[in-house]
Structures are given as structure tokens and as C-alpha cells.
């Protein structure tokens, strides 16, 4: 029997918007909070059909069968942040795992590690 593997592509995306300071140099207000921007970027990603998206404290994990949707998600995050008037630069870190021999979901991968922890 020949089973066709439906490969899943996993990606981890971390987007860092660089924000211009507000006010003049002497009275500049510094705000290192990112949640507003992360929420905007995450919302743009989750609107893309065919993605399983998980928000974590250090990035966003994406699972899909269509590699092009990973690139579409990255583009969507950048587009969403470009709409913010005070974002002057966007830095993205992307890790992609395209396993071709086995179709393993996020839950499958985590479950495999948890089974080994119980031994």
C-alpha cells in the first residue's frame, strides 16, 4: 500500500516593529510595550484561510500545507504594521520547518515529546 504523505509546513515568526519616539528629544516618551503591534500583526495572520496559528510569548507559530501561505502571513504582518504611522522599521525573524516524510501537527509533535518525558 502506498500512502501519500500530506506534508505540513511549520513556521515560527517573530516581528519587531521599530517605533519612532514621541515628543522632542528632551521630552521624548519611551514606551517599550509591543502588545498593540503584536495584536495587529497576529490579527492580520489569522485572517488568512488555511493556517493554524498559535500566539506564544516569543512569536507566532504557523502550520499549513501551503508553503506560499507562510510567505503571505509574513507579508500580512509587515503590511499591517506599515499602517502604523510611528513604525519606521520592521525586523522579522522566521524559522521554517518543511518536513516531507511525515505529516505531524503541532499537537503530534508536542505529544511525542510528552510521551518521552513520561518514560
For each residue, the residues with C-beta under 8 A, 3 or more apart:
1:
2:
3:
4:
5: 100 101 102 103
6: 65 103
7: 65 98 99 100 101 102 103
8: 63 64 65 99 103 104 105
9: 63 64 65 66 67 70 96 97 98
10: 61 62 63 96 97 98 99 106
11: 61 62 70 73 94 95 96 97
12: 59 60 61 62 94 95
13: 45 59 60 61 62 73 74 77 92 93 94
14: 58 59 60 92 93 94
15: 37 38 41 60 77 78 81 90 91 92
16: 34 90 91 92 93
17: 34 37 81 84 87 89 90
18: 87 88 89 90 91
19: 31 37 84 86 87 88
20: 86 87 88
21: 25 28 29 30
22: 28 29 31 86
23: 27 28 29
24: 27 28
25: 21 28
26:
27: 23 24
28: 21 22 23 24 25
29: 21 22 23
30: 21
31: 19 22
32:
33: 36
34: 16 17 37 38
35: 38 39
36: 33 39 40
37: 15 17 19 34 40 41 81 84 87
38: 15 34 35 41 42 55
39: 35 36 42 43
40: 36 37 43 44 80 81 83 84
41: 15 37 38 44 45 60 76 77 80 81
42: 38 39 45 46 53 55 60
43: 39 40 46 47 80
44: 40 41 47 48 73 76 77 79 80
45: 13 41 42 48 51 53 60 62 73 76 77
46: 42 43 51 53
47: 43 44 76
48: 44 45 51 69 72 73 76
49:
50: 64 65 66 69
51: 45 46 48 62 63 64 69 73
52: 62 63 64 105 106
53: 42 45 46 60 61 62 63 73
54: 60 61 62 63 106
55: 38 42 60
56: 59 60 61
57:
58: 14
59: 12 13 14 56 93
60: 12 13 14 15 41 42 45 53 54 55 56
61: 10 11 12 13 53 54 56 106
62: 10 11 12 13 45 51 52 53 54 69 70 73
63: 8 9 10 51 52 53 54 105 106
64: 8 9 50 51 52 67 69 70
65: 6 7 8 9 50
66: 9 50 69 70
67: 9 64 70 71 96 98
68: 71 72
69: 48 50 51 62 64 66 72 73
70: 9 11 62 64 66 67 73 74 94 96
71: 67 68 74 75
72: 48 68 69 75 76
73: 11 13 44 45 48 51 53 62 69 70 76 77
74: 13 70 71 77 78 92 94
75: 71 72 78 79
76: 41 44 45 47 48 72 73 79 80
77: 13 15 41 44 45 73 74 80 81 90 92
78: 15 74 75 81 82 90 92
79: 44 75 76 82 83
80: 40 41 43 44 76 77 83
81: 15 17 37 40 41 77 78 84 87 90
82: 78 79 87 90
83: 40 79 80
84: 17 19 37 40 81 87
85:
86: 19 20 22
87: 17 18 19 20 37 81 82 84 90
88: 18 19 20
89: 17 18
90: 15 16 17 18 77 78 81 82 87
91: 15 16 18
92: 13 14 15 16 74 77 78
93: 13 14 16 59
94: 11 12 13 14 70 74
95: 11 12
96: 9 10 11 67 70
97: 9 10 11
98: 7 9 10 67
99: 7 8 10 102 103 104
100: 5 7
101: 5 7
102: 5 7 99
103: 5 6 7 8 99
104: 8 99 108 109 112
105: 8 52 63 108 109
106: 10 52 54 61 63 109 110
107: 110 111
108: 104 105 111 112
109: 104 105 106 112 113
110: 106 107 113 114
111: 107 108 114 115
112: 104 108 109 115 116
113: 109 110 116 117
114: 110 111 117 118
115: 111 112 118 119
116: 112 113 119
117: 113 114
118: 114 115
119: 115 116
